[in-house]
Amino acid sequence: MTGPGIHPEVRLSHTDAFTFRDWLATGQATALVPVGAFEQHGPHLPLGTDGLLSTAIAEAVARQTGARVAQPLTYGYKSQQKSGGGNHLPGTVSLDAVTLIGVTRCLVSSLLAQGVRHVVLLNGHYENYQFLYEGVDLALGDLGLSAEDGPSVVLLSYWDYVSEQTLGAVYPDGFPGWDIEHGGVLETSLMLHLEPGLVQLERAVDHPPAQLPRFDRLPVVAGRTPETGCLSAPTGSDAGKGRLMFEQVVADLSADLVAELGLAAGPA
C-alpha cells in the first residue's frame, strides 16, 4: 500500500531480528496485528479490502502511539450472508473457526512469550471477532497469564470507533446499520482515501439495501444476496468522507490505547 497514512517504518516485517530484540528489551513493546479477510466486495472494491483497511489504520495508530505493526492476518472466518454476502460467492477464500482460533492462539502466544508487552488485534472483518476472542483466551491460558501479570491483549474492530458525529456526516440521509455495511459507503470511501487506484467506482451499482430475514438458513438461499455481493450500495462515497472517518478513528483509537496501555502520545 502506498496511499495516505501508510508508514512502512512502523512495520515489524521491515525490522531485523536484533532491532526487534532491542525493542522487546524496552519492556513496553506493543504490537498491533491487523486482521482482515480475503472476501468479495462487489465489482468496485478489491478482495483484500478488509486487510488493507485494518493495516492502514494500524500503521497510522502506530505512528501516534509508538507501537509497531506485526504482519497482518489477511484471511478470515467464513463470510456470512447477513454481514458479508455469503461464503458461496466467488472470490471469497475463508478459514474455518478451528483454524482461525488456532492461528490467533499461536500468534498471540508467540508474541507474548518473546516479551511483547501488549498485543492489539485490530479487526477489519465482521465475522472474525468471536474466534479471535477465543484464540486470545486460549493463548492467555497457555501462558498462565492473568490481569495482575501485566502483559495483555486488546481486541477491537475499527468500525466501533466511528463516532456518531462522523456517521451523521458520512450518511446525511441516515445510517443503514453495520449489519449491511459491506461494500457500501464506509469501505468504499475509506478505500477512495487510502487506495484510490484500487477502486473502480465506475463499476459500482446503485441498488437498495439487502432485505434479509432475521434468521440464518443453511445452505444459504443464494438469491437473497444482491447480485453485486454488496449488502448496501456505495452511492455517495467519496475520498473526503473516507479521510474524515480515517482521521477520526485513528485519533480516538490512539487515545484509547495511550490511556489503557500507557503508550506514548504523539507521532513516533
N, C-alpha and C positions, 0 to 999 in steps of 0.2 A: 504494500500500500504506500502511496506517495502523497495523499491528499492532506488537507488541513489537519493539524493536530497530531500528525504521525511523527513519533520520535524514536528512531531506531536505537539511539544511545541508551535507552532505558531497557532494552531487551536483554534478558539473560542469555538468549541464544547467540548474542553478539559478544558475550563476555568469556574470557578464558578462565580456566579452572582455578588458577592462582588468584586472580582478581575476585573470583567467586568466593574462594576461601577467606580472603581478607574481608569481604562483605559480611560473611557469616560471623566473623570474629568480632564485629561491632556489637553483637548481641541484640540488635534491633532490626535485623533483616526482615523485610516484609515482601512477600512475593504475591503479585497479582496473577491469577490464572484465568485468562479469558476462556469462556466455554460457549460453543455455538452448535451448529449442525450443518449437514450437507443436505439442503432441502429446497425444493422448487419454491420460487417466489413469483410465479406468473411469468408472462412474456417479457417483462421490462426490467427485472432485477436478477442478479447472478445467484447461482446455487449456494454460494458461500456467504450470503448476506449476514446471517446471524453471527458467524465468527468474525467477519470483517468489522461489524459494528462493535461487538464486545471488545475486540482487540484495540480499536481506535480509542474507545473510551478508557480502557485500562491504561494505555500509554499516556494519554493526557492526564489521567489521575496520578500516575506515577510521577510525572513531571511536577505535580503540585504537592506531592507528599514525601518524596524521597524514596518511594518504593521502587521495585523493579518488576518487570513483566516476564513471567515464565512462558515457555512455549504453549501456544493455545491448543485447546482440545476442540477440534473442529468437526467432530462427528457427535451426534446427539441421539437421544431417545426417539423412538418412532413418532412420526408426525401423526397427530390426532385430527380427525375430520373437523371437530368443532373449534380447533385452535390453529391448525396448520394446513388444512385442506385434506390431509389424509396420507397415509403411508403407501397408498395404492398409486399415487401419481408419479409419472416418470421424472427422474432427476433426483428423487429423494433416496438417499442411502443412509440407513439408520443402524444404531446399535440396539440390542435388546437390553432389558433392565439389568440383568445379571452382569452383562459386560460393562455397562456404564458405571454401575456401582463398583465393580472390581477395579476399573481404571481409576476412578476417583479415589478409591481406598489406597491404591498403590502410589498415586501422585502425592496425595496429602501425607501419607506415611513417610515417603522418601524425603520430601522437603523438610518436614518437621524433624525427622531423625538425624538429618545432616546439620541441623542447627538453625533453620529458618524459624524466626520467632513467631511470625504471623503469616498465615496463608489466606488470601482473599479470593474466593471463587466468584468471578463476575460473569453471570449467566446471561446469554442472549437468545435462548431458545426455550419457549414457554414450557414444553413438555419435560425438560430436564430436571426441574427443581427437586422433586422428592427423591429422585435417585441420586442426585448429588448429595443431598442431605444424608441419605443412608450411607453412602460411601464415606463421608466425613465422620459420621458417628462410629462406623466400624474402625476407621483408622485411629481415632482417638482411643477406642477400646484396645486396639492392638498395642498402642504405645503406653497405655495405662495413664493417660493424662486427664487431669481434672481442672476445673476453673482456677484452683489455687496454685497450679503449677506455673502459670504464666503464658506459655505458648497457646495460641488459639487459632481458630478458623472462622472467618466471616463469609457467609453465603448470601448473595443478593442477586436480583435481576434488575438490569439497568432501568427498565421502564417504571419501576416502582419509585424512581427518583424524579420522574416528570411531574412538576408541580401543577396544581390546579390553575394557576395563573398562566403557565405555559400552555396547558391544554386548551384554555379559552382562546389564546392567540392562534394556536395551530388549527383548532377546529371551531371557527366562529359560528357555525351552524349547529354545534352540539357534538360532543364526543360520543362515538358509537359504541365504545366499550372495548376493553383489552381483548375480550374473547374473540373478536372478529378483526383485530388489527394485525392481519397477516398479508403482506404485500400491499398494504394501504399507505395512508398519508405519512405515518410516523417513519416507517422503514424507508420509504421512497425519499422523503425529504432529507433524512439523515444521510442516505447514500448520495443524494444530489449535492450535499455539502461536502462530504468526505471523499467520495469517489465518483464524480460525475461522469467520468469516462466509462464506467461500468453500467450506467443506467441508460436504457433505451426507452425514453419516455414516449417516443412516437409509437411504440408498440403497446403502450398501456391501454387498457379497456375500461371504459366507464360503465359500471353496472351497479345495481342495487346491492346492499349488504346481503350476505348469505342468510337465508332463513332456515335454521337448523333446529331439530327437536331438542327437548330438554334432556333427552336420554342418548346414550350411545348404543348403536346396533352393530353387531359384528356377525358375519362380514359386513363391511360398510356398504351402504347404498350409494354407489359412486355418483349417481345423478344428483345427489343433494349438495355436492360440492360444485361451485360455479366452474364453468369450463376453463376459466383463466387460472384456476388454482388459488386465486386470491379470495379472501373472505370479505374484503371490502375494497372499493376502488381507490386508486391513488390520486383521483381527481382533486386538484387543489394543492398538490405537493409542490414545494419549491425549496431552493437551497437556503433561502432566508429562514424558513421555518426550521430546517434542519440545523442551521447554525444556532438558532435560539435554543432548541432542545439540547443540542450537544453541549453548549457552554453552560447552560443551567444545570444539567445533570452532572457534568464534571465538577462544577463548583460545589454543589450540595453533597455529592458523594465524597469528594475530597475532604470537605469539612467534617463529615461524619467519621471518616477514618482517622483523621487527625485527633478528634476528640475521643474516639473509642480506643484507639491503639497507641496514642501518644506519639504520633508521627510528626515530622517537621512540616509546618505550614509554609507555603510559598514554593516558587519554582526550584527544582533540584539543580 
